[in-house]
Amino acid sequence: MKRKLLLLFYFLFSFFVSAQDGSNDPSFNADQINLRGDGPSGTVSTTIIQPDGKLIIGGAFGSYNGTARSNIARLNADGSLDNEFNPGTGANSSIQTLALQPDGKLIIGGLFTSFNGTARNYIARLNVDGSLDTGFNPGMGANNDVRTISLQSDGKIIIGGNFNSYNGTLINRIARLNADGSLDAGFNLGSGVIGGVFTTNIQPDGKIIIGGAIISFNGTVRNNIARLNPDGSLDTNFNPGTGANSTITTIALQSDGKLIIGGIFTSYNGTARNHIARLN
């Protein structure tokens, strides 16, 4: 009996591993109807999975499986287009980042200046059905692209990119918004970032990690990575030394607080690290 149980265990283990071997899943968006399982017509730059298993994609495309979808679409779990998510004419230029709120609303950032015919400069929020949420009003919005969005536990929103103003207020490359899309004046960045912010992550203690093509923060040299206190000031306890020698494009936070960074860099604080590193 013991031998049979062991054989069963090995069989199930082998099956589980083989089911996750990295090969293409032909059941996802299969060519079944009129040979229109051709996916997006252009580049997908960002994705997010809803709790119900549906997948939202953003990027620079004009259709999905032959149906017009301008730069954003929602897919069912099998990869087919979810027609219940209807963005109308969508974004008029590419979407680079997505953030899903607990209530199912979706914040989008990118290079667009309108959504479904309504002016929205580089940032907007959508309702669950894909329509524009007019309760989120950024005013004039950012004056250049929004590359990253992170959500705080209190509902406030961290955005980063290449902008240097938000709704007419000077603010360099990073900002915090209230839940209604207005600028949070209590987030005091000083002179902000010289460079560009392409990725953000928020620690459980509320501190904010920023990465990108960064030269300095509020006058202090920080090569491509920095950590901010919850009030927007530089956290000097996070000392990257000479930092990364080129752009950081993504940051992931481990459960133990360590950081995984990825990007174009080939060294970190003088130590060779080709495009990926882990930080204490």
C-alpha positions, 0 to 999 in steps of 0.5 A, a space after each residue: 500500500 505504501 509503495 502504491 501511495 508513493 507511485 501515486 504521489 510521483 505521478 501527480 507531482 510529475 503531472 503538475 510539473 509537466 502542466 507548468 513547463 512554459 509551453 504555449 497553451 493552445 486553449 488560450 484564445 484558440 482559433 475557433 470562430 472564423 479564424 479570428 483568434 489572432 489576438 491584439 493587432 499591436 504591442 501589449 505593454 501591460 497586463 493585470 489579472 482580476 480576482 475573477 480570472 479575467 485579464 486586462 491588457 493595455 498597449 498600442 493596438 487597434 483591435 483584438 480578434 478583429 474587434 476594434 479595441 483602441 489600446 485597451 481590452 479585457 479578456 475572458 479567462 480563455 483569452 476571448 474578448 470580453 464584450 462586457 468591457 466596452 471602452 468605446 473609442 478607447 485611448 487615443 494613444 498607448 497605455 503603459 501602465 494599469 492599476 486595479 482598485 479593490 472596487 474593480 475600477 481601473 486606473 490607466 496611464 500612458 501617452 494618451 490625451 483622451 479616452 472615448 472622446 473625453 480629454 484625459 491627459 496621460 491618466 484616467 480611471 475606468 469603471 468596471 464596464 470600461 466606461 470613463 469614470 467621471 468621478 475621477 477628475 485629474 483636471 489638466 492631468 499630467 503634461 507628459 506620459 505616466 509610466 507607472 501607477 501604484 495604489 496605497 492602502 488608503 486609496 491614494 495613488 502614486 504616479 511616476 513618469 516623464 511629466 513635470 506638472 500635474 493639473 498646472 502644479 509643478 511636480 517633477 516625475 512623481 506625484 501622489 493623487 487623492 482618490 478623486 484624481 486631485 493632487 495630494 498637496 501633503 506629499 512634499 517632494 521638494 524639487 522632485 526627480 531629475 530624470 524619469 520614473 518608470 517603476 514604483 512599489 509601496 512597502 507595507 510601512 508606506 515607504 515608496 520605492 522608485 526606479 527609472 532613469 533617475 539622476 537625483 531626488 530633491 538635490 541628492 544624487 540617487 542613481 536610478 533608484 531611491 526610497 521615499 518616506 510616506 510624506 514624500 521626503 527622501 529616506 536617507 536610511 536607504 542608501 544605494 551607494 552609486 546605485 545602478 549604472 543604467 535604467 531600472 525598469 521594474 521593482 518587485 518586493 519580496 515578503 521579507 522586505 528585500 527588493 528585486 530590481 530589473 532593467 538595463 543596468 550591468 552593475 550595482 554599486 560597483 558590483 557586476 549585476 547584469 540586468 537583475 539584482 536583489 537588494 537588502 
